Structure formats: C-alpha cells, structure tokens
C-alpha cells in the first residue's frame, strides 16, 4: 500500500465526529484524518481536544486548497452534498458524499455528470447498508436468480419514531427549504437504495403521502408508495415517523421462491424445487388438499434457509470508508459508486410528485422541472429559506 488516504471531514457534527472516531480507533486502516472543517467555530475546540494534530478549517474550499487532504466526506445538510462533491472533484480531490446524494435529481445529475469528466478520481456515496452482510447476501441471491424473477416486493419500515422535540431542535429540521423533505430524505434513504439495489429499479410509482400527519411539521411523516416493475410485478413501500412500536419487514416474492427479512437481522429464504407456475399447472387437487391440511411433505416442494449475521456497531460505515480508500489506492471496486445516489433521490422525488399531483409518475422520464416548481412552492410557503433558482456549479469557486 503506497500510503493512507488523508480524509477531509466536512461537518463535525454527529456523523462527522463518528467517522473521525472510526479512523482514530483504527477501524479504517487505509485512511487517516487529514483535516476537519465546520462553519461552527465552537467545534474547533472540540476537534482540537480529540485531534490536536489535525488542522481545522472554517471554509471547505480553503481546506481543499490546503494540500492536506486527498479526499473528503460531506457530513453536512442534504442540499450541500452535490455542491461540495463537485467542488472536491474540481480541486482534484476524491469525493464521498453522504446520503442522500442531494434533494432533487437535477442537482444530483449535475454532480454525476461532472464526476464523469474526472474518471481518475473516486466518487462514492455513504450507503453503509450495502456493507451489511445480510443485504450483501440477499443481493447475491437475487443476482444469481435463486428465487427467480420478481413478482412482488414489500417493505414496511416504520422504526423511525421521532417525537415532536426532535423536530423542534432547529429551524431547518423537517423543512422543505432546510432538508428538502421528511422521512423519505432523512430517515429512509438507505431502504430506498437497498430496495432498488436488490430488487431492481421500478418503472413508475403512485403514492399517498401525509404531510404533518401526526407531527407539527410541513414535510412528510407517513408514506405509502406502490411501484410497478413492468410485466405485472409490483411493490409497496411504507414508512412513517409516528409509530413508537415500529416494524421492519422486507419481503421479496419471486417465480421460484421468497425472501422474508425481519428487523434487518434475519432473512428466511425459501427456494422452490420448481417454478410456482409449473407447480400450479401440475399439482392435482388431492395434493392441493394435502398441502392445505398440512399432510404433505413440503420438502418435496421447497427448501428453507435462515440467514443471520452479526454486524458490530460501526462496521458498516467504517467498511464503506475502507472500501472507498481501497478504490483510491489500488482500484478495488466500489461497493457504493456515487453515481448510484441518483436512484434513491429520483424515487423519493417521484413519490413526492405523485402525491402532489395525484398521478402515477414514471421514473424514466419524471418531469424534473415540475418537481422543482412544486418544491419551490412549498419552500416559499414556509417563508424561512430562499427558493432554488440556480445550478449547483454556479455557487462553486
């Protein structure tokens, strides 16, 4: 290994300080902290106590021009991810953006398009759940066709309970102008990514979304979305922030089996000996009666496997950091390429747009201008933030 990647951490809040600790504790052996940046100068004292040898900057451009770093991670509000990603690449610095990649597809597309012009640089996204060994295994099972083509998917993920004081912490939280949405852009981006990563990108979506349903906020706290994969295959995504009990259940039904995931910890994989259609056509009613009455040996029809992995706290995030650094140092393939970030943003945008228009929205040719127009209407109604008027790159030095 030639050297360790020197990481510049932009934003020294909860996430940024967590990444710094992972590196300090040796959880990312091919990376070191090159610099820390935050506009809140009170963070400087905190950083200096924990990392006395690490330079601190108030301006991220100044940090990028310092020569102290090889790469950055953008642990900052969502709207800033594309802007800072492009700035890093312009300064010939590798970029790892936090999730979501941005708030709306036009700004993420600009980031992706610019990254294409810098193929020598590494561009990644912090989709740490792709490093969850359980979901990596399910991705492998689906890619290998072990349960056949998707017929239906369902993810109920309501373990995001947030009380009102959570939203009252700051003026920007749960706002259209500050965060760009609610549960879809703040809590659930990992599931939106995994859903598409494992099951495939849907063709269209229709949604019913409640805004400020059980919380005093302008953005969404309850979502039900139905997607169409084509050829009759469908999927459902349900999420909320007002369910104190919470459910995390992910199901994938295929032509040749089924996967059921509980609490993102345990997966039950059922593999049919023959495709379901063949069983339907060839099973006589006597066998059907035995099946319904529990008298048939089901091992003749299918096998069942239970998959469970232990994933220590921090391992998933630190693994993405290590993989990102490895790609820089020796070309190891990226687990989460930055260009993939637009898929989750597009789906979240389409879910919003469908609820605003009452119509089904195509993901292939979603009206990005209409989305931005509708988003700006809501930002204007809030009266707290400026409307979005210019391209990302216009504000970058």
Secondary structure as GFF3:
##gff-version 3
##sequence-region A 1 397
A	DSSP	beta_strand	5	10	.	.	.	ID=ss1
A	DSSP	alpha_helix	14	24	.	.	.	ID=ss2
A	DSSP	beta_strand	31	37	.	.	.	ID=ss3
A	DSSP	alpha_helix	42	50	.	.	.	ID=ss4
A	DSSP	beta_strand	55	57	.	.	.	ID=ss5
A	DSSP	alpha_helix	60	64	.	.	.	ID=ss6
A	DSSP	beta_strand	71	74	.	.	.	ID=ss7
A	DSSP	alpha_helix	80	90	.	.	.	ID=ss8
A	DSSP	beta_strand	94	97	.	.	.	ID=ss9
A	DSSP	alpha_helix	105	116	.	.	.	ID=ss10
A	DSSP	beta_strand	123	125	.	.	.	ID=ss11
A	DSSP	three_ten_helix	128	131	.	.	.	ID=ss12
A	DSSP	alpha_helix	133	143	.	.	.	ID=ss13
A	DSSP	beta_strand	150	157	.	.	.	ID=ss14
A	DSSP	alpha_helix	164	167	.	.	.	ID=ss15
A	DSSP	alpha_helix	183	186	.	.	.	ID=ss16
A	DSSP	alpha_helix	189	199	.	.	.	ID=ss17
A	DSSP	beta_strand	204	211	.	.	.	ID=ss18
A	DSSP	beta_strand	220	230	.	.	.	ID=ss19
A	DSSP	beta_strand	233	240	.	.	.	ID=ss20
A	DSSP	beta_strand	248	254	.	.	.	ID=ss21
A	DSSP	beta_strand	257	262	.	.	.	ID=ss22
A	DSSP	beta_strand	266	272	.	.	.	ID=ss23
A	DSSP	alpha_helix	276	282	.	.	.	ID=ss24
A	DSSP	alpha_helix	285	292	.	.	.	ID=ss25
A	DSSP	three_ten_helix	298	300	.	.	.	ID=ss26
A	DSSP	beta_strand	302	308	.	.	.	ID=ss27
A	DSSP	alpha_helix	315	330	.	.	.	ID=ss28
A	DSSP	three_ten_helix	338	340	.	.	.	ID=ss29
A	DSSP	alpha_helix	341	357	.	.	.	ID=ss30
A	DSSP	beta_strand	361	362	.	.	.	ID=ss31
A	DSSP	alpha_helix	368	382	.	.	.	ID=ss32
A	DSSP	three_ten_helix	392	395	.	.	.	ID=ss33
###
